[in-house]
Amino acid sequence: MRARQKLNRAYVNGALLCAAGAGLVTHSGLIFLIVLAACVALNVKDRSIRSDRNQKF
């Protein structure tokens, strides 16, 4: 596994932990999904999670 894939997996795991915490506190599966989607979207937006190493924006 390459370094980029390891970093992407770490960011997704972090998003899962945050979403799980929010879902447990509120006892809501919907909140879990919303927080998970928001965390992953924000990580993709700020380029923490990268899909292709050749993409230049």
N, C-alpha and C positions, 0 to 999 in steps of 0.2 A: 504494500500500500504506500502510495506517495504521500509526501508531506502535505500537499494541498488537500488531499482526501481526508487525512487525519485531522487537519484544522477544521474542515467543513463538518466532519462528524462531531468534533468537540463543540462547535457552535450550535449544532442542532441538539446535542445532548443538553447544553445549557438552556436552550429554549424549552426543551421538554421539562427540565427541572423547574424553571420559572412557571411554566403553565401548570404543572402538577401542583405546585404550591398554591397558586391562585385558585385552582379548581378545588383543592382540599379545603382551603379557608372558606370558600363560598359554597361548598357542597354542590357544585354545578359542573356538569360535563360541557355545557355550552360555553361557560367562561373559560374552561380549559382549552377548547378549540379556538376561541377568539384570541386568547393570549398567545397560544402557540402560533397561530397564523400571523399575528402582529409581530412577534419576536423574530420569526423566520423572515418575514417581509422586510423588517428593519435591517436585519443582518445582510440580506441580499442588496438592499438599497445602498448601504454604506460600504459595500464590497467586502465585507468580512467573509461571506460565503460566496465563493467564485465558482462559476460553472465551467468556464473555459480559460485556460491560461493564455490563449492568444487574443482574447478580446481586449480591446483598448477603448476606453470611453473617456 
